Amino acid sequence: MYKETNKNFSYETELLINGAYTRYPVTNPETMPIYLTTAFNVEDLDDLEKRYAEKGFCYNRNRNPNRAALAELMTKLENGEDSIISSSGMAAIYNAIISIVKTGDHVIADTTLYGESLEIFTDILTKYNVETTFVDFTDLNQIKAAIKPNTKLFYTETIGNPMITVADIDEISKIAHENNGYLIVDNTFMTSAGFRPLEHGADLVVNSLTKFANGHSDAVCGAVTGPKELIKKAYDLQVLIGSTADAFTCWLVQRGMRTLSLRITRQMENAKKLAEALEKSPYVLKVHYPSLKSHKQHDVAKRLFTHGFGGMLTIDLIDDREKMNAFMRKLNLAHYAMTLGGYRTTLSYPVLSSHYNVPEEERLKIGITNGTLRISVGIENGDDLVNDFLQALEVYGK
Ligand SMILES: Cc1ncc(COP(=O)(O)O)c(C=O)c1O
């Protein structure tokens, strides 16, 4: 912000102060510009105080227009009161958890979580004397049996990674609240386009925006959404930790999210088509997808998911490393990538990725075998995708 002046300065000074279009208060761009600035100029001390009071922009780690814009979008879509935008899904998850638990609290978490979310409980919270009991969240009796007088937090995912389990959020939120606890739900696999945990009683919803939300596999980002008083706590912690997302990332994610509804509708249609085709294949031992009648929580999923059953499915193939390698090499469309939710179909092998650090015995209890393959379905033509999988599976017949 430079004052209008006819005064001429020396060359070195003119170099610094000219060409600053930021001095025009309203430029009305058609799309959100990227605010790559660490700080925002302040007029005087009254202006500074006003900005503090009205949550204006002063310093980038605290607030930035791109982060605020993405937070506004997430708040609307998840039907919350406010959001914080974090440097990754993991940063959002950590932030949400530590804004609720304190030393001496007890947590009940789902056994089938994203591997690194699980490690927050086992490797970080234990250092602060926060104990976690892991139970199968598809069995409400197990959750009830694990409750202790100091249970503060219940933690699960809308769709469990990687076994595509479906937790009954309606019932779990009731259990949490009857016991004075909070429920956090990771909605990454479904996104607000398919399910809104806050409308089913969750206290906070976390999202890795890196995945389906952004959908273009080019940005790492996360969000926490919920009621104002909980988000205020999460925000204050985030400012201290410094885990805010940068402006360009927020801009990329917001741009990506404009087409979320179109993409995820196609991804859900394709996933259902692929799940049905693979279930008929003689070479696939089991398909885990909630639209299938064979899925253990099919009825819960039908009640909770009114827009489709998600873009993720998992298959169990026979335990034969060479055949699995040949199958993967023969696929033309789906390719291995350690992410999910992008516009192209990608594969992940939980034994060597998300559950690499989980002991074999624990893995098998969850249902992850050496033949388990997770598929994130893209927006390709559905028939092309099915045909490609079927031709590649032929390697199992040889
Ligand atoms: C369900 C789920 N939650 C959270 C994360 C972490 O997200 P990020 O990689 O953006 O930190 C992942 C990553 O794959 C995930 O699958």
Ligand as a Chemical Component Dictionary entry (heavy atoms), coordinates in Angstrom:
data_LIG
# 
_chem_comp.id                   LIG 
_chem_comp.type                 NON-POLYMER 
_chem_comp.pdbx_formal_charge   0 
_chem_comp.three_letter_code    LIG 
# 
loop_
_chem_comp_atom.comp_id 
_chem_comp_atom.atom_id 
_chem_comp_atom.alt_atom_id 
_chem_comp_atom.type_symbol 
_chem_comp_atom.charge 
_chem_comp_atom.model_Cartn_x 
_chem_comp_atom.model_Cartn_y 
_chem_comp_atom.model_Cartn_z 
_chem_comp_atom.pdbx_ordinal 
LIG C1 C1 C 0 -8.053 -41.609 4.995 1  
LIG C2 C2 C 0 -6.837 -40.728 4.983 2  
LIG N1 N1 N 0 -6.746 -39.738 5.881 3  
LIG C3 C3 C 0 -5.658 -38.925 5.919 4  
LIG C4 C4 C 0 -4.611 -39.098 5.043 5  
LIG C5 C5 C 0 -3.414 -38.193 5.144 6  
LIG O1 O1 O 0 -3.481 -37.185 4.190 7  
LIG P1 P1 P 0 -2.221 -36.334 3.703 8  
LIG O2 O2 O 0 -1.372 -37.242 2.873 9  
LIG O3 O3 O 0 -2.828 -35.194 2.963 10 
LIG O4 O4 O 0 -1.490 -35.885 4.923 11 
LIG C6 C6 C 0 -4.667 -40.113 4.089 12 
LIG C7 C7 C 0 -3.553 -40.303 3.161 13 
LIG O5 O5 O 0 -3.555 -41.170 2.317 14 
LIG C8 C8 C 0 -5.815 -40.953 4.071 15 
LIG O6 O6 O 0 -5.904 -41.961 3.192 16 
# 
loop_
_chem_comp_bond.comp_id 
_chem_comp_bond.atom_id_1 
_chem_comp_bond.atom_id_2 
_chem_comp_bond.value_order 
_chem_comp_bond.pdbx_ordinal 
LIG C1 C2 SING 1  
LIG C2 N1 SING 2  
LIG C2 C8 DOUB 3  
LIG N1 C3 DOUB 4  
LIG C3 C4 SING 5  
LIG C4 C5 SING 6  
LIG C4 C6 DOUB 7  
LIG C5 O1 SING 8  
LIG O1 P1 SING 9  
LIG P1 O2 DOUB 10 
LIG P1 O3 SING 11 
LIG P1 O4 SING 12 
LIG C6 C7 SING 13 
LIG C6 C8 SING 14 
LIG C7 O5 DOUB 15 
LIG C8 O6 SING 16 
# 
